[in-house]
Amino acid sequence: MNSVLKFFVDVFSQPAVIIGLIALLGLILQHKSFSDTMKGTIKSFVGFLVLAAGAGLVSDSLTPFGDMFSDVFGVQGVVPNNEAIVGPVLIDYGSTAALIFFFGMIVNVCFARLTRFKYIYLSGHVALYQSAMLAVILIVAGFSPWQAIILGAIAEGVITTVSPAVVQPFMRRATGTDDVALGHTGGFGVAFSGLLATLTKGDPKKSTESMNVPKNLSFVRDTNVVIMLSMGLIFLIVALIAGPTYVHENISEGQNYLVWAIMQAGRFTAGVFVILAGVRAVLNEIVPAFQGISQKLVPHAKPALDVPVTFTFAPNAVMVGFLSSLVAGILGMAIMGVAGLTIIIPGIVAHFMTGGAAGVIGNAVGGRRGAIVGAFGNGVFITLVPLLLLPVLGEIGTASSTFGDSDYGVIGLYLGWLNMGAGQLGILLGIFVAVVGVFAASFWMGRRESRSQAAVEKDGAQSAH
């Protein structure tokens, strides 16, 4: 009996197995053929193992960098990179995170069915990362794995419903349609950038798209190239400051210190590339299954898609937003260094993705001025969030990387601070209040829409007379 129990514990403690089973369930519900079901299940299982291998590459490159940064500058340097931090998190909390992710998607569909927030969150990779963070916070708070799964799924469902909703007023301006939403963990930061762009009172007609970007700079639109160049520059600068003697004796095992820096940056970039490939392999089978189910269950559903969906509407604004957001991150890093705080090294992926989207949104609302100011605000947001988030992540908060987007801070700090202030009871009440808030906001939206429709009908009747 004990051996049988141990077998099931060993099987279901492996997140790769759980991901495979989730894909299997989705494919069966879609009435796929036996061949497609087998292929999709195995691809999901292997894809998760690919993800784990990439996480190992990233972690192996960041660990010596964090040590070198701390020794050279006397501070702790942390790189916000979702793909990097999710690796060690999934090793320790993978099964819990996988189940939070699975049930959180179901909760999101339920909210979309029962409320006026008709957003189906289809950016599964960032939803998985967010589930990993929730698993950490809830386990650190003392909840059992199954309690963490239930509470985490509800919290995940709330944030994946609310995040697209807060961005949608600005998305309509940028895309010219209400048919698509933004489903990304940078949603709150992008919405904040839209608000700032509105306050600038810039002219949307003075668009970034009237500017010409040199063709020889188009390479920065490739995320892998940007990561390699940026991390290579950062590694080289720190290695030069540390000097060849320090690097040879403590880190590189005799390899030339400049070659070591470039190779470590390359390994970091390769790790991120492998992680993303693994995530795509996993989610290519799960997301279509949920999309088909949601179409049957949720009338008028809007797909909430990944952040690159915004890029085609204003490509120049993407570059303006990226650079403006990155400048904010660099200034924030300098201020933290002067203040003696933990230094948040600008996460290039986060600044490129969310900064680019913030530039597109800001440009649609406030033209060039809105793109610059809005994206700068996003950069400040995603520089402060990782710093504030570190204390609530337990041992994970001492790693050389952390979660880098705004939504991690919104839900992470909400639950983390509730735990610090009122323990498990605070988290329970906080999640209950969040759920009630979603339904209350939906009810208020319905009342407002009814009043608006009644006013239109009244005006029409008066005009007829």
C-alpha positions in Angstrom: 0.0 0.0 0.0 2.8 2.4 1.0 4.6 1.6 -2.3 1.5 2.4 -4.3 1.0 5.7 -2.5 4.6 6.6 -3.0 4.3 5.9 -6.7 1.4 8.3 -7.0 3.1 10.9 -4.9 6.2 10.6 -7.1 4.2 10.9 -10.3 2.0 13.8 -9.3 4.9 15.7 -7.7 6.4 16.1 -11.1 5.1 19.2 -12.8 6.0 17.9 -16.2 3.6 15.0 -15.6 0.8 17.4 -14.4 1.3 19.6 -17.5 1.0 16.5 -19.7 -2.2 15.4 -18.0 -3.7 18.9 -18.4 -2.9 18.7 -22.1 -4.4 15.2 -22.3 -7.6 16.4 -20.6 -7.9 19.4 -22.9 -7.4 17.3 -26.1 -9.9 14.7 -24.9 -12.5 17.4 -24.3 -11.8 18.7 -27.8 -12.6 15.2 -29.2 -9.2 15.0 -30.9 -8.1 11.8 -32.6 -6.0 9.2 -30.7 -2.9 10.2 -32.7 -3.4 14.0 -32.0 -4.0 13.3 -28.4 -0.8 11.2 -28.0 1.2 13.7 -29.9 -0.1 16.7 -28.0 0.4 15.1 -24.6 3.9 13.9 -25.3 4.9 17.3 -26.7 3.6 19.1 -23.6 5.5 16.7 -21.3 8.7 17.0 -23.2 8.2 20.8 -23.6 8.1 21.2 -19.9 11.4 19.3 -19.6 12.9 21.6 -22.2 11.7 24.6 -20.1 13.4 23.2 -17.1 16.6 22.7 -19.1 16.5 26.3 -20.2 15.9 27.5 -16.6 19.1 25.7 -15.6 21.1 27.6 -18.3 19.7 30.9 -17.1 20.3 30.2 -13.4 23.8 29.0 -14.1 24.6 32.3 -15.8 23.0 34.5 -13.3 24.3 33.0 -10.1 28.0 33.9 -10.7 26.9 37.3 -12.0 25.0 38.0 -8.8 28.0 37.0 -6.7 30.4 39.2 -8.8 28.0 42.1 -8.7 27.6 41.9 -4.9 31.4 41.5 -4.3 32.4 44.3 -6.6 29.8 46.9 -5.6 29.0 45.7 -2.1 25.3 45.5 -2.9 22.9 42.8 -4.0 22.1 43.0 -7.7 18.8 41.4 -8.9 17.8 41.0 -12.5 14.0 41.0 -13.0 13.4 38.3 -15.6 10.3 36.1 -15.5 11.9 33.2 -17.4 14.9 33.2 -15.1 13.1 33.2 -11.8 10.4 30.7 -12.8 13.1 28.0 -13.2 14.0 27.6 -9.5 10.4 28.3 -8.5 9.1 25.4 -10.6 11.8 23.1 -9.2 10.4 23.6 -5.7 6.8 24.5 -6.3 6.2 23.1 -9.8 3.2 20.8 -9.0 1.4 23.4 -7.0 2.1 26.1 -9.7 0.8 23.8 -12.5 -2.5 23.1 -10.7 -3.0 26.8 -9.9 -2.4 27.6 -13.5 -4.9 24.9 -14.7 -7.7 25.8 -12.3 -7.0 29.5 -12.6 -7.8 29.3 -16.3 -11.1 27.6 -15.4 -11.8 30.4 -12.9 -11.0 33.0 -15.6 -13.5 31.4 -17.9 -16.1 31.3 -15.1 -15.7 35.0 -14.4 -16.0 35.7 -18.1 -19.2 33.7 -18.3 -20.8 35.2 -15.1 -19.6 38.9 -15.3 -19.4 41.6 -17.9 -15.6 41.1 -18.1 -15.6 38.9 -21.2 -11.8 38.4 -21.4 -10.4 35.0 -21.9 -6.7 35.1 -21.0 -4.8 33.2 -23.7 -1.2 34.2 -22.8 -0.6 30.9 -21.0 3.1 31.3 -20.5 2.8 34.4 -18.4 -0.2 33.0 -16.6 2.0 30.0 -15.7 4.7 32.3 -14.4 2.1 34.2 -12.3 0.8 30.9 -10.9 4.4 30.1 -9.9 4.6 33.3 -7.9 1.3 32.7 -6.3 2.4 29.2 -5.2 5.5 30.7 -3.6 3.6 33.4 -1.7 0.8 31.1 -0.4 3.2 28.3 0.6 5.4 30.8 2.4 2.3 32.1 4.2 1.9 28.6 5.6 -1.0 27.2 3.5 -0.9 23.5 2.6 -0.3 22.7 -1.1 -4.0 22.0 -1.8 -5.1 25.2 0.1 -2.6 27.1 -2.0 -4.0 25.5 -5.2 -7.6 26.6 -4.4 -6.7 30.1 -3.2 -4.1 30.6 -5.9 -6.5 29.5 -8.6 -9.1 32.0 -7.5 -6.5 34.8 -7.2 -5.1 33.8 -10.7 -8.6 34.0 -12.1 -9.2 37.4 -10.6 -6.0 38.9 -11.9 -6.3 37.4 -15.4 -9.9 38.8 -15.6 -9.1 42.3 -14.2 -5.8 43.0 -15.9 -7.2 43.0 -19.5 -10.2 45.0 -18.3 -8.1 47.9 -17.0 -6.1 48.1 -20.2 -9.0 47.8 -22.6 -10.1 51.5 -22.7 -6.6 52.3 -24.0 -6.4 49.2 -26.2 -9.5 50.4 -28.0 -7.7 53.7 -28.8 -4.6 52.0 -30.0 -6.2 49.2 -32.1 -9.3 50.9 -33.2 -11.4 47.9 -32.2 -12.9 46.3 -29.2 -12.4 42.8 -30.5 -9.0 42.1 -28.9 -7.6 42.7 -25.4 -4.1 42.6 -23.8 -3.4 39.5 -21.8 0.0 40.0 -20.2 1.5 40.4 -16.8 2.5 43.9 -17.7 -1.2 45.0 -17.9 -1.4 47.3 -14.9 1.9 49.0 -15.9 0.6 49.5 -19.5 -2.7 50.9 -18.1 -0.7 53.2 -15.8 1.2 54.4 -18.9 -2.0 55.1 -20.7 -3.2 57.2 -17.7 0.0 59.2 -17.6 -0.2 59.8 -21.4 -3.7 61.1 -21.0 -2.5 63.6 -18.3 0.2 64.9 -20.7 -2.6 66.2 -23.0 -0.4 65.4 -25.9 -1.8 65.4 -29.5 -2.4 61.8 -30.8 -2.0 63.3 -34.3 1.6 64.0 -33.6 2.4 60.3 -33.8 5.6 58.4 -33.5 4.7 56.8 -36.8 5.5 60.0 -38.6 9.2 59.5 -37.6 11.6 57.3 -39.5 13.6 54.7 -37.7 16.9 53.8 -39.5 16.8 50.4 -41.0 20.2 49.5 -39.4 18.5 49.7 -36.0 15.7 47.2 -36.9 17.7 44.4 -35.3 16.6 45.6 -31.8 13.1 44.3 -32.6 14.5 40.8 -32.2 14.1 40.0 -28.5 17.0 37.5 -28.4 19.4 40.0 -30.0 18.4 42.7 -27.6 18.9 40.4 -24.6 22.3 39.2 -25.8 23.6 42.7 -26.5 22.2 44.2 -23.3 23.2 41.4 -21.0 26.6 41.2 -22.8 27.2 44.9 -22.2 26.2 44.5 -18.5 28.4 41.4 -18.0 31.3 43.1 -19.7 31.0 46.3 -17.6 30.9 44.5 -14.3 33.7 42.1 -15.4 35.9 45.1 -16.4 35.2 46.8 -13.0 35.9 43.5 -11.2 39.1 43.0 -13.1 40.8 39.9 -14.6 42.3 38.8 -11.4 39.0 38.6 -9.5 37.2 36.9 -12.4 40.0 34.3 -13.0 40.4 33.4 -9.3 36.8 33.4 -8.2 34.5 32.7 -11.2 35.9 31.8 -14.6 38.3 29.0 -13.6 41.1 30.7 -15.5 39.2 31.6 -18.7 39.8 35.1 -20.1 37.5 37.4 -18.2 36.1 39.2 -21.2 35.5 35.9 -23.0 33.8 34.6 -19.9 31.5 37.6 -19.7 30.4 37.2 -23.3 29.9 33.5 -22.9 27.8 34.0 -19.8 25.6 36.5 -21.6 25.2 34.1 -24.4 24.2 31.3 -22.0 21.7 33.6 -20.4 20.2 34.4 -23.8 20.2 30.8 -24.9 18.5 29.8 -21.6 15.7 32.4 -22.2 15.4 31.1 -25.8 15.1 27.5 -24.7 12.6 28.4 -21.9 10.4 30.2 -24.4 10.6 27.3 -26.8 9.6 24.9 -24.0 6.7 27.1 -22.9 5.4 27.3 -26.5 5.6 23.6 -26.8 3.6 23.1 -23.6 1.0 25.7 -24.2 0.4 25.1 -27.9 -1.7 22.1 -26.8 -3.5 23.6 -23.8 -4.5 27.1 -25.0 -6.4 25.9 -28.1 -8.3 23.5 -25.9 -9.4 26.3 -23.6 -10.1 28.6 -26.5 -12.5 26.0 -28.0 -14.2 25.4 -24.7 -14.6 29.2 -24.0 -16.2 29.8 -27.3 -19.0 27.4 -26.3 -19.4 28.6 -22.8 -18.8 32.4 -23.0 -20.8 34.4 -25.6 -19.1 37.7 -26.8 -15.8 36.5 -25.3 -12.7 38.6 -26.2 -9.3 37.0 -26.5 -6.7 38.6 -24.3 -3.5 38.1 -26.2 0.2 38.5 -25.5 1.9 41.9 -25.6 3.3 41.7 -29.2 -0.3 42.0 -30.4 0.1 45.8 -29.8 3.4 46.1 -31.7 2.0 46.2 -35.3 -0.2 49.2 -34.6 2.7 51.5 -33.9 6.2 49.9 -34.6 8.1 53.2 -34.0 6.3 53.7 -30.7 7.6 50.3 -29.6 11.2 51.5 -29.9 10.4 54.8 -28.3 8.6 53.1 -25.4 11.4 50.5 -24.9 14.1 53.2 -24.7 12.1 55.5 -22.5 11.2 52.6 -20.1 14.8 51.4 -20.1 16.1 54.9 -19.2 13.7 54.9 -16.2 15.1 51.6 -15.2 18.7 52.8 -15.3 17.9 55.9 -13.4 16.1 53.8 -10.8 19.1 51.5 -10.5 21.3 54.5 -9.9 19.0 55.9 -7.2 18.8 52.6 -5.5 22.6 52.4 -5.5 23.0 55.8 -3.9 20.3 55.0 -1.3 22.1 51.8 -0.4 19.1 49.6 -1.4 19.0 46.3 -3.2 19.8 47.2 -6.8 17.3 46.2 -9.4 19.2 45.8 -12.6 16.9 46.7 -15.5 15.3 43.6 -16.9 15.7 44.0 -20.6 12.9 41.6 -21.6 10.4 43.4 -19.3 11.4 46.9 -20.5 11.3 45.8 -24.2 7.9 44.0 -24.0 6.0 46.2 -21.6 7.8 49.4 -22.5 7.1 48.8 -26.1 3.4 48.2 -25.4 3.3 51.3 -23.1 4.8 53.3 -26.0 2.0 52.1 -28.4 -0.7 52.9 -25.8 0.9 56.2 -24.9 1.2 57.2 -28.5 -2.5 56.4 -29.2 -3.6 58.5 -26.3 -1.0 61.4 -26.3 1.1 61.2 -29.4 4.9 61.3 -29.1 4.8 63.0 -25.7 2.4 60.4 -24.4 4.6 57.6 -25.7 7.7 58.9 -23.9 6.1 59.9 -20.6 3.8 56.9 -20.5 6.6 54.4 -21.1 8.9 56.2 -18.6 6.1 55.7 -16.0 6.0 52.0 -16.9 9.7 51.8 -16.4 9.5 53.3 -13.0 6.6 50.9 -12.1 8.5 47.8 -13.1 11.7 49.0 -11.3 9.9 49.6 -8.0 7.7 46.5 -8.1 10.6 43.9 -8.1 12.2 45.8 -5.1 9.0 45.7 -3.1 8.2 42.2 -4.1 11.5 40.6 -2.8 10.5 40.4 0.9 7.3 38.5 0.3 8.9 35.7 -1.8 10.7 33.9 1.1 13.9 32.2 0.1 13.2 32.9 -3.6 13.5 36.6 -2.8 17.2 36.1 -2.2 17.9 34.8 -5.7 19.8 36.8 -8.4 16.6 37.2 -10.4 12.9 38.0 -9.6 9.6 38.6 -11.3 9.7 41.6 -13.5 6.2 42.8 -14.6 3.7 45.1 -13.0 0.9 42.5 -12.4 3.2 40.4 -10.3 3.5 43.3 -8.0 -0.2 44.1 -7.9 -1.3 40.6 -6.9 1.9 39.6 -5.2 2.2 42.7 -2.9 -1.6 42.6 -2.3 -1.4 39.0 -0.9 2.1 39.4 0.5 1.3 42.5 2.5 -1.9 41.0 3.7 0.1 38.0 5.0 2.6 40.3 6.8 -0.2 42.3 8.4 -2.9 39.7 9.2 -1.5 36.3 8.3 -3.6 33.6 6.6 -6.8 35.2 7.6 -5.8 38.4 5.9 -5.1 36.5 2.7 -8.5 34.7 2.9 -10.4 38.0 3.4 -8.3 39.7 0.7 -9.2 37.1 -1.9 -12.9 37.2 -0.9 -12.9 41.0 -1.2 -11.3 40.8 -4.6 -13.9 38.3 -5.9 -16.7 40.5 -4.5 -15.1 43.5 -6.2 -15.2 41.8 -9.6 -18.9 41.1 -9.3 -19.7 44.5 -7.9 -17.8 46.2 -10.7 -19.7 44.1 -13.2 -23.0 45.0 -11.6 -22.1 48.7 -11.7 -21.2 48.4 -15.4 -24.5 46.8 -16.1 -26.5 49.5 -14.3 -24.5 52.2 -16.1 -25.1 50.6 -19.5 -28.8 50.2 -18.8 -29.1 53.9 -17.9 -27.2 54.9 -21.0 -29.4 52.7 -23.2 -32.5 54.1 -21.6 -31.3 57.7 -22.2 -30.6 56.9 -25.8 -34.1 55.4 -26.2 -35.7 58.4 -24.5 -33.9 60.9 -26.8 -35.0 58.8 -29.8 -38.6 58.9 -28.7 -38.5 62.7 -28.2 -36.9 63.2 -31.6 -39.7 61.1 -33.2 -42.3 63.4 -31.7 
